[in-house]
């Protein structure tokens, strides 16, 4: 495998690195050391998103006809690498630019594209994802939220949960039942709904780490225009699966780089505290490093497939199974190395605080975005060809 940059990618890397050095300063730089976004820094994240938009770093792979730069997958990967290595902040506009934008480009109507894509690229409108429900998480086809057409308006009733950034978003893309006489997938539609209205209530949920990144969203007669169904009535499942495919994209490579930086801090902590002479700690560090290399090479294989025009497939479940357990084990190692210091929350923006956050938040890794049990079924049935349960 050849990993050297092409001349075009090398020039692009220099462009990204130079821009990040010049612009990721002051309050923006401090965002990169924050484990979670919140109300206290949302306005700074919005300003950073708009800075990215003005410089043309949003919608990199989008077609030029939709305001993007239409760069190659290889260059998109370069941006993800340099952004991560520079400790770029967690993105406020991820759900809009990373998920809804590509979904609208693929499935949306011209009117939907012209209405919603420009504000995303300017960092002016923010989105959240309304998929999971209390009784329909991994079994997404079981959503119970309904939308009934009343003239030229949809009336929506139901509940969504684990909705990231809903307290900051202006819009939510909702998977709901519109074809009440149909079963499972054929009953679903993908609808765009404004959040700032009497029929929508957002309740932040405080998680184990003390953050309120997730929310519950309640719809009680919420309304939206009849022409805001993406992909057509009854095609919500196909559209939603497209969104989830875009979610994977090259994000896993940036994730692997973040994991590598995190591992380096854990290794240094072990040395600083003298635990590197402990045979058990050395064994756990060696295992973590070896598995990190497995993720890196697996990621390179996936990138090669994307560069050649391939699309994300069920093999992505293998990666989810692997990294979710890896990060949980690393979090356990981190608190073991911290010892008694792990019992009291350390100062925010410190490495020790981030390690505590990893330990607490990683408990959810094997549940969200498809539980471990669901991922194993996908691998068994769709990758290995084993009979269904």
VOBA-1610 file (N, C-alpha, C; in pm, whole numbers, padded with zeros to 5 digits, always signed):
BEGIN
Unk+00085-00120+00000Unk+00000+00000+00000Unk+00088+00125+00000Unk+00049+00225-00077Unk+00126+00349-00089Unk+00054+00460-00014Unk+00123+00519+00085Unk+00059+00621+00168Unk+00114+00761+00145Unk+00209+00777+00055Unk+00264+00910+00028Unk+00158+00997-00039Unk+00157+01125-00003Unk+00064+01218-00065Unk+00096+01235-00213Unk-00008+01247-00294Unk+00011+01290-00432Unk+00053+01437-00429Unk+00108+01490-00537Unk+00143+01633-00538Unk+00025+01723-00502Unk-00095+01687-00553Unk-00213+01768-00522Unk-00247+01761-00373Unk-00242+01639-00317Unk-00273+01623-00175Unk-00169+01692-00088Unk-00043+01689-00130Unk+00063+01755-00053Unk+00041+01906-00049Unk+00004+01964-00163Unk-00024+02108-00166Unk-00146+02141-00079Unk-00246+02054-00086Unk-00366+02075-00005Unk-00332+02064+00143Unk-00246+01971+00180Unk-00207+01954+00320Unk-00137+02081+00371Unk-00050+02136+00290Unk+00018+02260+00329Unk-00082+02374+00347Unk-00180+02381+00257Unk-00283+02484+00266Unk-00362+02471+00396Unk-00404+02349+00428Unk-00482+02326+00550Unk-00398+02358+00673Unk-00276+02306+00677Unk-00189+02325+00794Unk-00160+02473+00818Unk-00132+02545+00711Unk-00103+02688+00724Unk-00225+02763+00778Unk-00342+02732+00723Unk-00463+02802+00766Unk-00493+02772+00912Unk-00482+02647+00953Unk-00510+02610+01091Unk-00414+02681+01186Unk-00287+02690+01149Unk-00189+02758+01233Unk-00223+02904+01251Unk-00271+02967+01145Unk-00300+03110+01149Unk-00432+03142+01217Unk-00529+03052+01210Unk-00665+03085+01256Unk-00708+03013+01384Unk-00649+02899+01416Unk-00688+02828+01539Unk-00612+02888+01657Unk-00658+03004+01701Unk-00590+03079+01806Unk-00694+03128+01907Unk-00645+03175+02021Unk-00732+03235+02121Unk-00840+03141+02172Unk-00963+03191+02176Unk-01075+03110+02226Unk-01096+02985+02141Unk-01069+02995+02012Unk-01087+02879+01925Unk-00996+02764+01969Unk-00872+02796+02002Unk-00778+02691+02042Unk-00822+02625+02171Unk-00877+02702+02263Unk-00920+02643+02391Unk-01033+02544+02372Unk-01112+02559+02264Unk-01221+02465+02238Unk-01168+02325+02211Unk-01048+02317+02155Unk-00992+02187+02121Unk-00954+02104+02241Unk-00947+02167+02359Unk-00913+02093+02480Unk-01035+02063+02565Unk-01154+02095+02514Unk-01278+02071+02588Unk-01338+01938+02546Unk-01367+01852+02642Unk-01418+01718+02611Unk-01559+01723+02553Unk-01639+01821+02593Unk-01776+01830+02546Unk-01814+01976+02523Unk-01902+01999+02425Unk-01954+02133+02402Unk-02074+02157+02492Unk-02099+02284+02524Unk-02212+02317+02609Unk-02257+02460+02586Unk-02355+02504+02664Unk-02408+02639+02646Unk-02302+02745+02671Unk-02203+02713+02756Unk-02102+02812+02791Unk-02009+02845+02675Unk-01996+02755+02578Unk-01904+02783+02468Unk-01968+02766+02330Unk-02100+02748+02324Unk-02165+02726+02194Unk-02143+02844+02100Unk-02151+02966+02152Unk-02136+03084+02066Unk-01997+03089+02004Unk-01897+03039+02077Unk-01761+03037+02021Unk-01752+02932+01912Unk-01817+02819+01933Unk-01816+02713+01832Unk-01888+02758+01705Unk-01996+02832+01721Unk-02066+02886+01604Unk-01975+02982+01528Unk-01905+03068+01601Unk-01812+03161+01536Unk-01703+03085+01461Unk-01654+02975+01519Unk-01551+02894+01452Unk-01609+02829+01327Unk-01731+02780+01335Unk-01796+02718+01219Unk-01808+02820+01106Unk-01844+02941+01139Unk-01856+03045+01038Unk-01720+03084+00981Unk-01618+03076+01065Unk-01481+03099+01017Unk-01443+02993+00914Unk-01475+02868+00943Unk-01449+02760+00848Unk-01526+02783+00718Unk-01651+02828+00731Unk-01733+02851+00613Unk-01677+02960+00524Unk-01634+03070+00584Unk-01579+03181+00504Unk-01452+03139+00430Unk-01376+03047+00491Unk-01251+03003+00429Unk-01272+02890+00328Unk-01395+02840+00315Unk-01422+02735+00218Unk-01389+02595+00265Unk-01383+02574+00397Unk-01351+02441+00449Unk-01476+02357+00476Unk-01594+02412+00458Unk-01718+02335+00475Unk-01764+02284+00339Unk-01821+02164+00339Unk-01868+02106+00214Unk-01755+02076+00117Unk-01644+02028+00168Unk-01526+02006+00083Unk-01555+01917-00036Unk-01625+01806-00013Unk-01650+01711-00122Unk-01783+01736-00192Unk-01859+01834-00147Unk-01986+01864-00214Unk-01959+01912-00356Unk-02047+01881-00449Unk-02032+01934-00585Unk-02030+02087-00585Unk-01956+02144-00678Unk-01948+02290-00687Unk-02085+02352-00713Unk-02172+02276-00780Unk-02307+02328-00807Unk-02385+02355-00680Unk-02346+02290-00569Unk-02413+02309-00441Unk-02330+02393-00345Unk-02226+02458-00395Unk-02146+02546-00311Unk-02023+02482-00252Unk-01998+02354-00283Unk-01881+02287-00229Unk-01755+02311-00311Unk-01645+02250-00268Unk-01518+02263-00340Unk-01492+02143-00431Unk-01571+02035-00410Unk-01562+01916-00495Unk-01420+01858-00495Unk-01357+01852-00376Unk-01224+01793-00367Unk-01237+01641-00365Unk-01126+01573-00380Unk-01125+01427-00381Unk-01137+01373-00239Unk-01168+01243-00230Unk-01174+01177-00099Unk-01038+01183-00031Unk-00931+01170-00110Unk-00796+01177-00053Unk-00771+01313+00012Unk-00818+01420-00051Unk-00800+01553+00006Unk-00890+01573+00128Unk-01009+01515+00124Unk-01096+01520+00241Unk-01028+01453+00360Unk-00961+01342+00333Unk-00888+01272+00438Unk-00774+01359+00491Unk-00704+01427+00401Unk-00596+01517+00443Unk-00650+01623+00538Unk-00765+01682+00504Unk-00823+01784+00592Unk-00856+01724+00728Unk-00917+01605+00730Unk-00952+01541+00857Unk-00827+01516+00941Unk-00719+01472+00877Unk-00595+01446+00948Unk-00538+01575+01008Unk-00525+01677+00926Unk-00464+01802+00972Unk-00550+01871+01077Unk-00681+01865+01060Unk-00772+01925+01158Unk-00755+01857+01293Unk-00745+01725+01292Unk-00730+01650+01416Unk-00594+01673+01478Unk-00489+01669+01397Unk-00354+01690+01449Unk-00336+01830+01508Unk-00409+01927+01453Unk-00403+02064+01506Unk-00490+02082+01629Unk-00559+01975+01670Unk-00650+01979+01785Unk-00769+02071+01756Unk-00823+02057+01634Unk-00940+02137+01597Unk-01059+02105+01684Unk-01145+02205+01712Unk-01259+02185+01802Unk-01363+02088+01746Unk-01436+02026+01837Unk-01552+01947+01798Unk-01648+02037+01721Unk-01697+01987+01608Unk-01770+02071+01514Unk-01915+02094+01555Unk-01955+02221+01560Unk-02095+02254+01588Unk-02185+02218+01472Unk-02132+02221+01350Unk-02215+02198+01232Unk-02207+02059+01174Unk-02162+01962+01254Unk-02142+01827+01200Unk-02271+01769+01141Unk-02382+01782+01213Unk-02506+01719+01166Unk-02558+01783+01038Unk-02534+01911+01021Unk-02576+01977+00899Unk-02483+01947+00783Unk-02355+01979+00801Unk-02260+01961+00691Unk-02227+01815+00664Unk-02211+01736+00772Unk-02167+01599+00755Unk-02277+01500+00722Unk-02400+01528+00767Unk-02508+01431+00750Unk-02621+01482+00661Unk-02685+01591+00701Unk-02800+01636+00623Unk-02759+01687+00485Unk-02650+01761+00478Unk-02608+01816+00349Unk-02593+01709+00242Unk-02509+01607+00264Unk-02497+01500+00165Unk-02628+01428+00138Unk-02714+01416+00241Unk-02844+01352+00222Unk-02931+01434+00127Unk-02932+01565+00144Unk-03011+01651+00055Unk-02954+01650-00087Unk-02823+01647-00099Unk-02761+01643-00232Unk-02801+01515-00304Unk-02812+01405-00230Unk-02844+01275-00290Unk-02994+01254-00308Unk-03073+01290-00208Unk-03215+01256-00209Unk-03309+01377-00215Unk-03259+01496-00188Unk-03346+01611-00174Unk-03395+01669-00306Unk-03501+01748-00296Unk-03554+01818-00413Unk-03471+01944-00439Unk-03476+02000-00560Unk-03404+02125-00586Unk-03443+02237-00489Unk-03570+02243-00454Unk-03616+02347-00361Unk-03554+02326-00222Unk-03549+02201-00176Unk-03488+02172-00047Unk-03339+02205-00049Unk-03273+02172-00157Unk-03130+02198-00170Unk-03101+02348-00166Unk-03178+02426-00242Unk-03152+02570-00248Unk-03188+02639-00117Unk-03284+02583-00043Unk-03325+02644+00084Unk-03226+02614+00196Unk-03179+02490+00207Unk-03107+02449+00327Unk-02955+02439+00312Unk-02903+02415+00193Unk-02759+02396+00180Unk-02678+02524+00203Unk-02716+02638+00146Unk-02635+02759+00169Unk-02618+02797+00316Unk-02724+02795+00399Unk-02704+02830+00541Unk-02612+02733+00614Unk-02611+02605+00572Unk-02519+02509+00633Unk-02376+02549+00602Unk-02347+02582+00477Unk-02211+02617+00437Unk-02164+02748+00498Unk-02257+02833+00538Unk-02220+02960+00601Unk-02215+02949+00754Unk-02256+02835+00809Unk-02260+02820+00953Unk-02370+02902+01017Unk-02481+02919+00945Unk-02591+03003+00994Unk-02707+02923+01052Unk-02723+02796+01012Unk-02830+02712+01066Unk-02770+02581+01114Unk-02827+02531+01226Unk-02772+02411+01288Unk-02882+02305+01303Unk-02839+02181+01290Unk-02930+02068+01281Unk-02901+01965+01388Unk-03002+01881+01415Unk-02983+01762+01497Unk-03059+01647+01431Unk-03031+01527+01478Unk-03082+01404+01415Unk-03188+01340+01502Unk-03310+01328+01451Unk-03420+01269+01526Unk-03451+01128+01480Unk-03368+01034+01519Unk-03389+00894+01480Unk-03432+00810+01600Unk-03346+00795+01700Unk-03371+00703+01811Unk-03490+00745+01896Unk-03560+00645+01950Unk-03672+00666+02041Unk-03655+00576+02162Unk-03731+00599+02269Unk-03719+00512+02387Unk-03736+00364+02355Unk-03822+00331+02258Unk-03842+00191+02223Unk-03787+00152+02089Unk-03706+00239+02029Unk-03653+00211+01896Unk-03517+00279+01881Unk-03413+00207+01923Unk-03278+00258+01909Unk-03205+00179+01802Unk-03150+00066+01844Unk-03086-00022+01746Unk-03187-00076+01646Unk-03311-00100+01692Unk-03419-00144+01604Unk-03489-00020+01549Unk-03422+00050+01459Unk-03468+00180+01414Unk-03600+00174+01338Unk-03627+00060+01274Unk-03751+00049+01197Unk-03875+00051+01286Unk-03854+00038+01416Unk-03967+00035+01509Unk-04008+00171+01562Unk-03966+00280+01498Unk-04002+00413+01548Unk-04154+00430+01550Unk-04203+00503+01651Unk-04347+00520+01669Unk-04394+00665+01648Unk-04301+00757+01635Unk-04339+00896+01606Unk-04416+00900+01474Unk-04528+00972+01473Unk-04613+00975+01353Unk-04620+01116+01295Unk-04644+01120+01166Unk-04669+01247+01096Unk-04793+01227+01009Unk-04893+01309+01029Unk-05019+01300+00954Unk-05034+01426+00870Unk-05063+01406+00741Unk-05077+01520+00650Unk-05213+01586+00669Unk-05210+01716+00694Unk-05331+01796+00713Unk-05324+01914+00616Unk-05382+01896+00498Unk-05370+01998+00395Unk-05227+02007+00344Unk-05166+02123+00361Unk-05027+02139+00317Unk-04931+02139+00435Unk-04973+02073+00546Unk-04893+02072+00668Unk-04888+01931+00727Unk-04769+01892+00773Unk-04755+01769+00851Unk-04774+01802+00999Unk-04851+01717+01069Unk-04865+01730+01214Unk-04797+01610+01278Unk-04701+01637+01364Unk-04611+01534+01415Unk-04630+01516+01564Unk-04640+01389+01606Unk-04654+01354+01747Unk-04561+01238+01779Unk-04495+01247+01894Unk-04406+01139+01934Unk-04289+01192+02015Unk-04187+01107+02029Unk-04073+01140+02113Unk-03945+01084+02052Unk-03839+01162+02058Unk-03706+01116+02021Unk-03615+01130+02143Unk-03507+01050+02146Unk-03417+01053+02261Unk-03273+01034+02213Unk-03179+01071+02299Unk-03035+01069+02266Unk-03007+01158+02145Unk-03078+01271+02139Unk-03065+01364+02027Unk-02957+01466+02059Unk-02840+01449+02001Unk-02726+01536+02030Unk-02751+01678+01980Unk-02718+01776+02065Unk-02719+01918+02030Unk-02858+01974+01999Unk-02963+01904+02039Unk-03098+01954+02008Unk-03126+02087+02075Unk-03064+02112+02191Unk-03088+02238+02262Unk-03027+02358+02190Unk-02941+02333+02091Unk-02878+02442+02017Unk-02927+02452+01873Unk-02995+02349+01824Unk-03030+02341+01682Unk-03157+02419+01651Unk-03166+02465+01526Unk-03288+02529+01476Unk-03379+02430+01403Unk-03320+02321+01353Unk-03394+02222+01275Unk-03355+02082+01318Unk-03448+01988+01293Unk-03423+01847+01321Unk-03475+01764+01204Unk-03395+01667+01157Unk-03446+01575+01055Unk-03498+01451+01126Unk-03626+01420+01101Unk-03701+01324+01182Unk-03741+01203+01098Unk-03714+01085+01148Unk-03765+00961+01089Unk-03895+00927+01160Unk-04005+00922+01085Unk-04136+00902+01148Unk-04228+00821+01056Unk-04340+00778+01113Unk-04438+00698+01039Unk-04540+00790+00971Unk-04548+00779+00840Unk-04648+00855+00765Unk-04748+00765+00694Unk-04707+00643+00663Unk-04795+00549+00592Unk-04848+00449+00695Unk-04952+00487+00764Unk-04996+00412+00881Unk-05052+00275+00846Unk-05084+00250+00721Unk-05134+00119+00680Unk-05021+00025+00636Unk-04900+00077+00626Unk-04786-00004+00585Unk-04713-00057+00708Unk-04626-00155+00686Unk-04550-00214+00795Unk-04402-00177+00783Unk-04337-00172+00900Unk-04192-00156+00910Unk-04139-00046+00820Unk-04041-00080+00736Unk-03967+00019+00659Unk-04055+00101+00565Unk-04155+00039+00504Unk-04236+00109+00404Unk-04326+00216+00466Unk-04338+00217+00597Unk-04425+00315+00664Unk-04353+00445+00696Unk-04222+00451+00672Unk-04140+00560+00724Unk-04113+00669+00621Unk-04107+00792+00671Unk-04065+00906+00590Unk-03964+00989+00670Unk-03887+01066+00598Unk-03777+01146+00652Unk-03816+01292+00634Unk-03848+01361+00744Unk-03909+01493+00736Unk-03824+01596+00812Unk-03814+01716+00755Unk-03741+01827+00816Unk-03839+01912+00897Unk-03804+01935+01024Unk-03897+02001+01117Unk-03826+02115+01190Unk-03885+02236+01190Unk-03828+02345+01270Unk-03850+02320+01419Unk-03749+02349+01499Unk-03757+02321+01643Unk-03824+02434+01720Unk-03803+02557+01680Unk-03854+02672+01754Unk-04002+02693+01723Unk-04087+02614+01788Unk-04232+02624+01771Unk-04299+02563+01894Unk-04425+02599+01921Unk-04493+02552+02043Unk-04504+02400+02053Unk-04510+02328+01940Unk-04530+02184+01944Unk-04405+02102+01966Unk-04291+02167+01989Unk-04165+02095+02011Unk-04106+02135+02146Unk-04075+02035+02228Unk-04010+02060+02357Unk-03879+01983+02362Unk-03772+02050+02399Unk-03640+01989+02409Unk-03599+01985+02556Unk-03561+01867+02604Unk-03516+01851+02742Unk-03375+01791+02742Unk-03273+01867+02782Unk-03138+01810+02791Unk-03132+01698+02894Unk-03047+01600+02867Unk-03026+01486+02955Unk-02882+01489+03007Unk-02865+01490+03136Unk-02731+01488+03194Unk-02681+01343+03198Unk-02563+01320+03141Unk-02511+01184+03134Unk-02416+01156+03250Unk-02357+01036+03251Unk-02274+00991+03361Unk-02154+01082+03383Unk-02106+01145+03275Unk-01988+01232+03287Unk-02024+01373+03332Unk-02154+01400+03351Unk-02197+01531+03397Unk-02234+01627+03286Unk-02222+01586+03161Unk-02254+01672+03048Unk-02399+01651+03004Unk-02453+01751+02933Unk-02589+01738+02881Unk-02588+01750+02729Unk-02500+01674+02668Unk-02485+01672+02522Unk-02610+01615+02456Unk-02674+01517+02520Unk-02792+01451+02465Unk-02920+01518+02515Unk-03026+01497+02437Unk-03156+01556+02473Unk-03269+01458+02442Unk-03383+01481+02507Unk-03511+01426+02465Unk-03582+01534+02384Unk-03653+01493+02281Unk-03731+01588+02201Unk-03874+01535+02192Unk-03971+01616+02235Unk-04111+01576+02235Unk-04186+01656+02128Unk-04265+01584+02048Unk-04349+01646+01945Unk-04495+01630+01986Unk-04563+01741+02002Unk-04705+01740+02041Unk-04780+01833+01946Unk-04818+01777+01831Unk-04883+01858+01730Unk-04789+01954+01660Unk-04661+01918+01657Unk-04564+02002+01585Unk-04599+02004+01436Unk-04566+02113+01369Unk-04603+02126+01229Unk-04480+02156+01144Unk-04489+02113+01019Unk-04388+02148+00919Unk-04454+02141+00781Unk-04392+02203+00684Unk-04451+02211+00550Unk-04456+02075+00483Unk-04557+02053+00401Unk-04577+01923+00336Unk-04465+01889+00238Unk-04393+01991+00188Unk-04288+01965+00089Unk-04151+01942+00152Unk-04147+01919+00285Unk-04019+01897+00352Unk-03995+01750+00382Unk-04054+01662+00302Unk-04021+01519+00306Unk-03902+01497+00212Unk-03794+01440+00263Unk-03675+01416+00182Unk-03679+01275+00126Unk-03669+01263-00006Unk-03666+01131-00069Unk-03802+01074-00101Unk-03909+01144-00067Unk-04043+01098-00098Unk-04108+01021+00016Unk-04241+01025+00021Unk-04316+00952+00124Unk-04289+00803+00114Unk-04275+00740+00231Unk-04252+00596+00236Unk-04111+00553+00203Unk-04024+00648+00173Unk-03883+00616+00143Unk-03789+00660+00254Unk-03844+00678+00373Unk-03763+00727+00484Unk-03651+00634+00524Unk-03676+00503+00514Unk-03572+00408+00555Unk-03450+00420+00464Unk-03472+00424+00335Unk-03362+00437+00240Unk-03286+00568+00263Unk-03359+00675+00284Unk-03296+00805+00307Unk-03215+00804+00436Unk-03273+00747+00543Unk-03203+00741+00671Unk-03077+00656+00663Unk-03083+00545+00590Unk-02964+00462+00574Unk-02856+00537+00496Unk-02899+00620+00402Unk-02803+00705+00333Unk-02734+00801+00429Unk-02813+00861+00518Unk-02756+00952+00618Unk-02654+00880+00704Unk-02688+00761+00751Unk-02596+00686+00838Unk-02470+00647+00762Unk-02482+00621+00632Unk-02364+00591+00552Unk-02271+00711+00543Unk-02329+00831+00528Unk-02246+00952+00523Unk-02178+00975+00657Unk-02243+00932+00765Unk-02187+00952+00899Unk-02053+00882+00913Unk-02040+00768+00845Unk-01914+00694+00856Unk-01806+00765+00775Unk-01829+00781+00643Unk-01737+00857+00560Unk-01591+00834+00596Unk-01515+00943+00604Unk-01375+00935+00645Unk-01360+00973+00792Unk-01472+00987+00864Unk-01464+01028+01004Unk-01385+00928+01087Unk-01388+00800+01047Unk-01318+00699+01126Unk-01168+00722+01127Unk-01114+00786+01019Unk-00971+00812+01017Unk-00935+00922+01116Unk-01017+01025+01124Unk-00994+01129+01224Unk-01007+01070+01364Unk-01103+00979+01381Unk-01120+00914+01510Unk-00995+00836+01547Unk-00938+00764+01452Unk-00817+00686+01480Unk-00702+00778+01521Unk-00691+00893+01458Unk-00586+00989+01496Unk-00609+01041+01638Unk-00734+01067+01674Unk-00764+01110+01811Unk-00728+01000+01910Unk-00759+00877+01874Unk-00723+00765+01960Unk-00572+00756+01978Unk-00497+00777+01870Unk-00350+00770+01878Unk-00296+00877+01972Unk-00352+00999+01963Unk-00308+01106+02053Unk-00344+01073+02197Unk-00461+01014+02216Unk-00503+00977+02351Unk-00413+00868+02408Unk-00380+00769+02324Unk-00293+00662+02371Unk-00157+00717+02412Unk-00103+00812+02336Unk+00028+00870+02369Unk+00024+00934+02508Unk-00087+01000+02542Unk-00099+01061+02674Unk-00105+00955+02784Unk-00173+00844+02755Unk-00181+00735+02853Unk-00044+00673+02874Unk+00028+00651+02766Unk+00164+00596+02776Unk+00253+00689+02858Unk+00245+00819+02831Unk+00328+00915+02905Unk+00290+00918+03052Unk+00160+00906+03081Unk+00116+00904+03221Unk+00174+00783+03293Unk+00174+00668+03226Unk+00230+00547+03286Unk+00378+00566+03319Unk+00451+00630+03229Unk+00594+00654+03252Unk+00613+00755+03365Unk+00538+00865+03362Unk+00554+00971+03462Unk+00527+00920+03603Unk+00433+00826+03615Unk+00397+00777+03749Unk+00467+00647+03785Unk+00560+00605+03700Unk+00639+00486+03731Unk+00569+00355+03711Unk+00450+00356+03647Unk+00375+00233+03626Unk+00426+00154+03505Unk+00515+00214+03427Unk+00565+00143+03309Unk+00650+00024+03345Unk+00690+00014+03472Unk+00768-00103+03516Unk+00679-00217+03565Unk+00549-00192+03572Unk+00454-00294+03614Unk+00423-00385+03495Unk+00450-00517+03506Unk+00429-00608+03392Unk+00285-00605+03340Unk+00187-00596+03430Unk+00047-00594+03385Unk+00017-00467+03305Unk+00066-00354+03354Unk+00044-00228+03283Unk+00113-00231+03147Unk+00233-00284+03143Unk+00305-00294+03015Unk+00226-00381+02917Unk+00168-00490+02968Unk+00090-00578+02881Unk-00034-00506+02827Unk-00101-00430+02912Unk-00221-00358+02869Unk-00186-00247+02769Unk-00074-00180+02792Unk-00030-00079+02696Unk+00005-00142+02562Unk+00073-00257+02567Unk+00112-00324+02443Unk-00011-00368+02365Unk-00110-00421+02435Unk-00233-00463+02367Unk-00303-00342+02304Unk-00311-00233+02380Unk-00377-00113+02327Unk-00306-00062+02203Unk-00173-00062+02206Unk-00098-00013+02090Unk-00117-00105+01970Unk-00110-00236+01994Unk-00128-00331+01884Unk-00265-00317+01819Unk-00368-00301+01901Unk-00503-00286+01846Unk-00520-00151+01777Unk-00449-00049+01826Unk-00452+00081+01758Unk-00395+00069+01617Unk-00289-00009+01602Unk-00231-00030+01470Unk-00327-00108+01380Unk-00399-00203+01437Unk-00500-00276+01359Unk-00604-00178+01305Unk-00650-00087+01391Unk-00749+00012+01346Unk-00692+00102+01237Unk-00564+00138+01250Unk-00503+00226+01151Unk-00497+00158+01015Unk-00450+00034+01011Unk-00438-00036+00883Unk-00575-00069+00824Unk-00669-00104+00910Unk-00805-00128+00862Unk-00864+00000+00804Unk-00837+00112+00871Unk-00884+00240+00820Unk-00825+00273+00684Unk-00696+00244+00666Unk-00632+00268+00538Unk-00697+00184+00427Unk-00733+00063+00461Unk-00799-00023+00363Unk-00934+00037+00322Unk-01007+00088+00421Unk-01136+00150+00389Unk-01119+00276+00305Unk-01018+00356+00338Unk-00993+00478+00261Unk-00960+00443+00117Unk-00880+00339+00098Unk-00846+00296-00037Unk-00972+00262-00115Unk-01067+00194-00049Unk-01192+00159-00116Unk-01272+00284-00151Unk-01276+00382-00060Unk-01349+00506-00088Unk-01287+00583-00204Unk-01152+00589-00206Unk-01083+00661-00313Unk-01115+00599-00448Unk-01134+00468-00449Unk-01166+00398-00574Unk-01315+00404-00608Unk-01391+00477-00528Unk-01533+00495-00558Unk-01626+00404-00482Unk-01574+00323-00391Unk-01659+00234-00312Unk-01740+00311-00209Unk-01841+00245-00155Unk-01929+00306-00056Unk-01922+00228+00075Unk-01955+00293+00188Unk-01958+00222+00315Unk-02054+00104+00308Unk-02014-00008+00365Unk-02098-00127+00365Unk-02110-00186+00504Unk-02165-00306+00514Unk-02184-00368+00646Unk-02053-00396+00718Unk-01940-00395+00645Unk-01811-00417+00710Unk-01782-00310+00814Unk-01850-00195+00803Unk-01831-00090+00902Unk-01866-00135+01042Unk-01952-00236+01054Unk-01988-00287+01186Unk-01870-00352+01255Unk-01776-00406+01178Unk-01656-00466+01238Unk-01577-00358+01310Unk-01562-00243+01243Unk-01490-00133+01306Unk-01558-00083+01432Unk-01690-00071+01428Unk-01764-00025+01546Unk-01746-00121+01663Unk-01754-00251+01637Unk-01731-00350+01741Unk-01592-00335+01801Unk-01494-00312+01715Unk-01355-00311+01758Unk-01323-00187+01841Unk-01355-00067+01785Unk-01312+00055+01853Unk-01391+00080+01982Unk-01517+00038+01987Unk-01597+00066+02106Unk-01540-00007+02228Unk-01504-00133+02211Unk-01445-00208+02322Unk-01304-00159+02352Unk-01229-00123+02247Unk-01093-00072+02267Unk-01094+00052+02354Unk-01185+00144+02324Unk-01188+00270+02399Unk-01234+00248+02542Unk-01323+00152+02563Unk-01362+00120+02700Unk-01243+00067+02780Unk-01167-00023+02720Unk-01050-00078+02790Unk-00946+00031+02817Unk-00929+00124+02721Unk-00833+00232+02743Unk-00879+00321+02858Unk-01009+00349+02865Unk-01061+00429+02975Unk-01037+00362+03110Unk-01053+00231+03114Unk-01027+00157+03238Unk-00879+00166+03276Unk-00792+00158+03176Unk-00649+00171+03203Unk-00617+00312+03254Unk-00682+00411+03197Unk-00656+00549+03237Unk-00689+00572+03384Unk-00805+00526+03429Unk-00840+00550+03570Unk-00754+00464+03663Unk-00710+00347+03618Unk-00618+00268+03699Unk-00485+00342+03717Unk-00438+00407+03613Unk-00314+00483+03623Unk-00332+00608+03709Unk-00448+00670+03703Unk-00475+00789+03784Unk-00486+00755+03931Unk-00528+00632+03962Unk-00540+00592+04101Unk-00643+00674+04176Unk-00606+00721+04296Unk-00699+00798+04378Unk-00740+00929+04313Unk-00657+00981+04222Unk-00692+01106+04154Unk-00817+01092+04068Unk-00850+00968+04033Unk-00968+00946+03949Unk-01098+00960+04028Unk-01089+00963+04160Unk-01209+00968+04243Unk-01269+01108+04251Unk-01190+01210+04223Unk-01236+01349+04228Unk-01216+01410+04090Unk-01320+01476+04037Unk-01308+01533+03903Unk-01195+01633+03897Unk-01109+01615+03800Unk-00992+01700+03782Unk-01030+01827+03705Unk-00943+01929+03706Unk-00976+02055+03638Unk-01007+02035+03491Unk-01110+02106+03443Unk-01145+02098+03301Unk-01028+02145+03217Unk-01019+02089+03096Unk-00911+02117+03000Unk-00779+02050+03040Unk-00779+01969+03146Unk-00658+01893+03181Unk-00666+01754+03120Unk-00549+01692+03098Unk-00547+01555+03045Unk-00618+01460+03140Unk-00601+01482+03270Unk-00663+01394+03369Unk-00816+01402+03361Unk-00869+01521+03341Unk-01014+01537+03327Unk-01063+01464+03203Unk-00990+01476+03093Unk-01030+01407+02969Unk-01029+01256+02989Unk-00933+01206+03067Unk-00927+01062+03093Unk-01046+01016+03175Unk-01084+01094+03274Unk-01204+01061+03351Unk-01327+01060+03260Unk-01335+01158+03172Unk-01447+01166+03078Unk-01450+01044+02988Unk-01334+01001+02939Unk-01327+00882+02853Unk-01382+00761+02926Unk-01339+00742+03050Unk-01385+00626+03126Unk-01536+00626+03141Unk-01593+00741+03175Unk-01737+00749+03200Unk-01817+00740+03071Unk-01779+00820+02970Unk-01860+00826+02849Unk-01846+00700+02764Unk-01731+00634+02771Unk-01710+00515+02687Unk-01801+00400+02726Unk-01864+00408+02844Unk-01961+00304+02881Unk-02071+00294+02776Unk-02100+00407+02711Unk-02210+00409+02613Unk-02167+00363+02475Unk-02038+00348+02452Unk-01990+00316+02317Unk-02053+00188+02262Unk-02073+00090+02348Unk-02124-00038+02302Unk-02277-00040+02293Unk-02339+00078+02312Unk-02485+00088+02304Unk-02527+00179+02189Unk-02474+00303+02185Unk-02522+00398+02084Unk-02471+00362+01945Unk-02538+00418+01844Unk-02504+00396+01702Unk-02506+00247+01667Unk-02595+00174+01731Unk-02606+00030+01707Unk-02532-00047+01814Unk-02605-00117+01898Unk-02543-00189+02010Unk-02449-00298+01960Unk-02364-00345+02050Unk-02272-00453+02015Unk-02346-00575+01963Unk-02461-00606+02025Unk-02537-00723+01982Unk-02588-00706+01839Unk-02638-00587+01807Unk-02685-00559+01672Unk-02569-00566+01573Unk-02456-00508+01609Unk-02340-00509+01519Unk-02294-00652+01490Unk-02297-00737+01591Unk-02257-00877+01569Unk-02353-00947+01474Unk-02481-00917+01486Unk-02578-00975+01392Unk-02550-00928+01250Unk-02518-00800+01234Unk-02489-00747+01100Unk-02367-00816+01041Unk-02262-00830+01121Unk-02141-00897+01072Unk-02171-01041+01036Unk-02243-01111+01124Unk-02272-01251+01098Unk-02358-01272+00975Unk-02463-01191+00961Unk-02560-01213+00853Unk-02519-01149+00722Unk-02466-01026+00728Unk-02442-00951+00604Unk-02297-00955+00557Unk-02205-00988+00645Unk-02064-00999+00605Unk-02025-01145+00587Unk-02058-01227+00687Unk-02019-01368+00682Unk-02121-01457+00614Unk-02243-01406+00593Unk-02345-01485+00525Unk-02407-01594+00609Unk-02403-01580+00742Unk-02463-01679+00830Unk-02615-01664+00829Unk-02689-01770+00862Unk-02836-01761+00863Unk-02885-01663+00968Unk-02999-01599+00941Unk-03058-01505+01036Unk-03103-01577+01161Unk-03106-01503+01272Unk-03152-01562+01397Unk-03299-01601+01387
//
